[in-house]
Amino acid sequence: MDVVTFPLGKSDKRLNESLKLVFKRMSWIKPMMHLRRILLFFFFGFLTLLPSRVHVALAGDSPVLGSRYLSGRALAMGGTYIEQADDAMSSLFYNPAGIAKIRGFQFEPLNAQVQINSGAAAGLSTSIIDLPNFSEYKSVIDATPGVYHGGSLTVAPAVGFRGFALGVLLHESAAGKLEDDGTYSIRGHREIVPAVGFGLRLASGVVRLGYSGQYVSKTEGEATDIAASTSRDWHDGMPEGAGLSHNAGFALNLPVNYAPSFNFVARNIGGLSFSQSPLFSLASGSSGTPASVSATYDAAYGMHFKLTSGGSIHVSTEYRDILGASGMPIPSRIGLGVEANIAGKIQLRGGINAGWLSWGVGLTGRKSALHFGFYSEERGTGFLSEGDPRWFLQWEARVF
């Protein structure tokens, strides 16, 4: 395959060699060894950059539905990850065609991500550990009336090899605010999604096909006029149910300059209703079932540039929900992303998702990776109408 290269000057070459030497001498430093330090830097060092014009909640789905699993790498790149999915978990949820290009045998028992929105970040303290319990976190919400405090936790272990992937997505998010009348409004979202997928590689990988079946057990809803004396939890009384989601992916990778890639994904084929019983009870005193989800179709295009230094630059764009099932305007369904890979150790990312900017940094080791950054999710009904700014931190560790 022919690829475009960019020659480097003497000073650039010296810098690249210096970086390689530094990583070689410091190879004993693993990302997980600095998790606490990076957490502090991440939460306190960058929070001053938060936009002040958006203060919405972190809970529930975006109007433009896509992958149920949110990769930190993808979030930093404006959500444009359909044509880059190449590990078990991201292939199952972003693009099943990626299952056909999984390299070797992968077992990732640890894949965890935390997010907080601007409200929770503004009053960040050790009390953040109480966020999973509404009755214990109310005192923090009381300090900033009218501002939503939200956060989420995702755990997504997976195993796979070329042609097969198996994983389970465990996700929980919640948000709440104190109203002017002294009552609370809250939102909750909880999912358990086991998934299995298969991929087929044709014409030496030029064409790839894939399928992913996801059994989605879910509770999601909102509650208002909650009294201050309540002892309820975030998800109590909210609708819950389960259903089987069928998803398919197609990828065309041309063996020419820039390695262009064309991808197409069909999600929730035939629609998804939550009329079945969930695998486990997700909400106490549940009433009703979540709203049905319509089928959506996404397309993506990407290009890959290899540098003479051994690094690379990847550029991608996506057009989500092509048929407009969400009712959102076209600009709210478009994403752009770029990733620069330096010496195979550091990744710098940036993107635009529905008009909102995102950025992030990745640190990659032989069997582990750390991703952190910032993005905003559109929660309104128009273009740039209600942004939900979020900070995320994700840690992945593989056995193989």
Secondary structure, 3 states (H helix, E strand, C coil): CCCCCCCCCHHHHHHHHHHHHHHHHCCCCCHHHHHHHHHHHHHHHCHHHCCCCCCCCCCCCCCCCCCCCCCHHHHHCCCCCCCCCCCHHHHHHCCHHHHHHCCCCEEECEEEEEEEEHHHHHCCCHHHHHCCCHHHHHHHHHCCCCCCEEEEEEECCEEEECCEEEEEEEEEEEEEEECCCCCEEEEEEEEEEEEEEEEEEEHHHCEEEEEEEEEEEEEEEEEEEECCCCCCCCCCCCCEEEEEEEEEEEEEECCCCCCCEEEEEEECCCCECCCECCCCCCCCCCCCCCCCECCEEEEEEEEEEECCCCCEEEEEEEECCCCCCCCCCHHHHEEEEEEEEECCCEEEEEEEECCEEEEEEEEECCCEEEEEEEEEEECCCCCCCCEEEEEEEEEEECCC
